[in-house]
Amino acid sequence: MLIELDPIIKLAVDIRRNILAGGGQMHADCEAILIEDGSRQEDIWGANWLPSTKAVEFEALINIRPHQKNYSMTIQDPMIKQQVENTVRQLLEGI
C-alpha cells in the first residue's frame, strides 16, 4: 500500500527480488519492511516516486554505502539506477 506524503512517495526497492515498499516517512522505514520480508540490505536501494509527473528520483540516505562503492545519497552505478527505475515503473506506472 502506498501512502502519499507531500508530492513524493519514498520507496525502498529490492533489485534482486524486483519488489518495493513505499510510503514510509523515511526510506529506512520501507527498507525495514523489505528486510522483514526476506530481502538483503545490499539489494535494497532508496528512491522517490512523483506520481504527478511519474518521475523517479534516485536519492536517499539508505543509498550511502561505501562498502558497495556508493559514497553519496544518489545511486552512482548506472546499472543499479536502471534496475531501480525498471522495478518502480513496472510496479507503479499504472497507478
N, C-alpha and C positions, 0 to 999 in steps of 0.2 A: 504494500500500500504506500502511495506517495502522499506526503503532506507538503503542500506548497508553503514555503517560508519566503516572504518578500517575493521578488520576481524570479528567484532561483530555487532549485531543488538540489540539495547536497547529496552526492552519491558516493558509494564505495563500489568498485567494480572488480570482480574476480575474473581476470583474463583467462585463467586456466579452465574454469567451470562455465564461463560465459553467462554469469548471473550478476545481479546487482542488488543492492539495498539502498533505499533512498528515503529522504525526509527527516533525517535527524537534525538536531540543532548544530551538530558538528559532524564532520566526515568520520571522526573516530567512533561516533555512535553507530553509524552504518557499518563501519569496519567490524565492530564488535559483534554485530548480528551475523555477519558472514562467517566470522571465526567460530561462533557458537554453532553454526550450521555445517562446519567442517572445512571451511576454506583455510588456506595457509596465508599468513600475513604477507609473505613475499609475492603472492599472486594478486594482492588487492591494491588498487590504485584509486586515488580520490579524483573526483571530477564534479562539475556543476552542470545541470541541465536547465536551460532557459526555455520554458515551454512556449512563451510568446513568440520567440524567434527560432525555436528548435536548434539553438546553438549549444555546443558542448565546450566547456572551459576545462582546462587540464591543471588546475591549481588547487592544492590542498596541503595542509600541514602534514598529513599522513604520507605525502609523497617524498618528504625529506628522509632519505635513507642512503647514507654514504656507503654502506656495505653492498648496495646494489648500484653504486656509481650514479645515484641521483642526488645531487647536492642542493637542490632548490625545491621550492614548493611546486614548481611546474614540472611536469613529466618531460624529461630530456630525451629519452630514447624514442625515435620516430616510430619504431615498430610497436612499442608498448602503447604509445599515443593512438596509433591506428587501431589496435585491438580494443582499447577502451572505447574509442568512438564507434567502432562497429557494434560492440555489445550494446552501448547506450542507444544507438539509432535502431537497432533490431528490436529492442525491448520497449522503447519509449516513443519512437517517432509517430506512431499511430494514435497516441493518446492525446 
